[in-house]
Amino acid sequence: MSCLLHSLSLSLLLLILFPFFFFISIAAQSNDTRYPSCLSYSCANITISYPFWRLDSETPTQFCGYEGFGINCSNNVPIVYFGSDSYYIPNINYESKSIVLVDYDVSPVVPDVVCPRVRHSIDWGDMPFNFWGQNVNLSFHFNCTGVPDFAREIPCLSNPTNKSCVNSLNFEPENFNWTVYSCDDAVVTTVLDVFSSEMALETEFSRALRQGFEVKWGRTEGCEKCEESGGRCGHNNSTTELMCFCSGGAITMGHCKDLCQSLVHVPVHTDGMNELLYENYTDVLRKGFILEWQCSNCVRNGSGRNWVVKAIAGVVGSLFGIFVMGGIWYILRRRNNKKKRYYGSSYMSRNISSYPSSITDPEKNDTYHGVQIFKYRELEKATNYFDSKKELGDGGFGTVYHGKLKDGREVAVKRLYENNYKRVEQFMNEVGILAHLRHRNLVSLYGCTTHHSRELLLVYDYIPNGTVADHLHGEKSKPGSLPWITRIKIATETASALVYLHASDVVHRDVKTNNILLDNSFSVKVADFGLSRLFPTDVTHVSTAPQGTPGYVDPEYHECYQLTSKSDVYSFGVVLIELISSKPAVDITRHRHEINLSNMALNKIRNDALGELVDPSLGFETDYEVRKMINAVAELAFRCLQNERDCRPSMEEVLEGLNSIQNGGYVKEKEEDLVLDDDGLSLKEYSQTMSPDSVAIAWSTSTISTSGG
């Protein structure tokens, strides 16, 4: 009964508010003639309307619209300028506040462009534009001495000595150094991602450039008061002042609230009307006025019946409205319950009810998804206004800074790139996943800003000792600084974190040594969940476009677009090889068949040449125990790197294997488990008659498990 009353009360409220919102929406969508100074124009196939304005109009000294939003249409070709750069506009969507831009040099309106060349990177300075929609970044390099394997040569811009090329930034290896190719110029531009793959995009980059990219505009600085008071923002070029165009044609230098908005006629009693009326209008209003009515027998003449009919019709109409709005509310509630069942099942085991509701308004509460809400100014001061000296690293979605909060806590603040159209999706994904995960080897999320904040910021526990990549082949790498016992510990703890994630129906999707942080005791903290995917509990895989870092991406995921937990297993296999070899996952200075570390490792293992892969500082040739452990880990990595996911072990099996190796369980002591060679000697006896560096594992197909999971 209480649910029914709640439904009826909600429906009645919606019924009351419905006419109000209806008329508001009609007013917003109609051709508003209240602003005679804010005109609309047609230019080619687009409409130039507020906040855009006609740059080549007859009123160059003042305009109604945002500064910098002027569109030149002198040749019936809409062009907008950012500094000295020109962009052609094929489409403007005022409903979504988005605009498609094409670099003028490569646009369809420029004839005879056989080989389009982008001459500048995208830079709109302080303009309130953000990338939006399905965009992808292309990197052009001109007049180079050569072309790397991950890039595509541009034949029409190349000659035998100087090469020009293009590549997607998603394919460019991390920290790749272009200086070895001595290119004259480099330009990064953005295009709409309308191709089936990025390879196709690079092949047909000319057509991609002509389609441009899509951005979303926001409100320019200083226009808030004007628009909130019902006006439209403009500018006066001669006085360099903001102008506010108000309804009725009035123009102010501030906002419209101080103008007379309406005229009201009020009748008053004639008694007391004199020359002091306007000085004593309050007393006159208090005297009121007199009404005279007629028709004392209205009921007998039928007026009463009309009133009753109208009242009944009003009640019936109201009940019908309540019924309709109640039906709408019921449908919306069912949809919401379906979403809760879909996403909520994976969190039940972690008692999500202990966290504050994620549907509460974060602006009115100090938590969001159960984590603290930080103010932008607080984090800005904590990082010394995002000082470049405090940068800890950057990735595809943002830069991480070291900061110190007022309470003394040291934190890592992740600042998402403002011009990345996926920033909100990535932000919500990372908060939603990390807020409900608790594991000793996962990085702790302290809090975040809200989507109403000036920027999207994530606040993590500060892990002071860098990443595994730093210690293996980065700025912290030194021979012998990371002994084998530490490396096997790192592998085991990372596997433990991934097992926990998979048990929580979460696939990390970007497992790599750059995302494995180390504290001062070299304990692991797995980080960066921006690409993670939450799995429904009743499916085995999710079809999605491949994402991740080159060198770590599961080849079957890349080929079949099916993400599973085995995709993390493959990436972890690359991590194991990095721990063995101290080599990066991708290195274009290596032989073309060994650029990817995974290919290099598989070839070395198959050819019994593991010693050529192992970091010499680990003691592989001198320490027999280390050699046995590295051999066992290499075998495990070999299984993880199988192309077919069904041939790879699960993360639980990987963790079990690593624990066994770490505890010495990989040594088979039972006589019936020993393998005899041609002379009747067991491997154990054979190792005692030969030097340790002559022992090698026979990598036969019988050692490869085909366990699924």
Helices and strands as residue ranges (DSSP letters): H 2-29, E 41-43, E 46-48, E 53-54, E 62-64, E 70-72, E 79-82, E 85-93, E 98-103, G 104-106, E 129-131, E 135-144, E 152-153, G 155-157, E 163-168, G 178-181, E 185-192, H 198-203, H 205-211, E 213-217, H 224-228, E 232-236, E 241-245, G 247-249, E 251-252, H 281-287, H 303-344, G 345-350, G 352-354, E 367-368, E 371-373, H 376-382, G 388-390, E 391-394, E 398-404, E 410-416, H 423-434, E 445-448, E 457-461, H 468-473, H 484-503, E 506-507, G 513-515, E 516-518, E 524-526, E 533-534, E 542-543, H 555-560, E 562-563, H 565-581, G 592-594, H 597-606, G 610-612, G 616-618, H 624-640, G 645-647, H 651-662, G 671-673, H 683-689, G 692-694, G 701-703
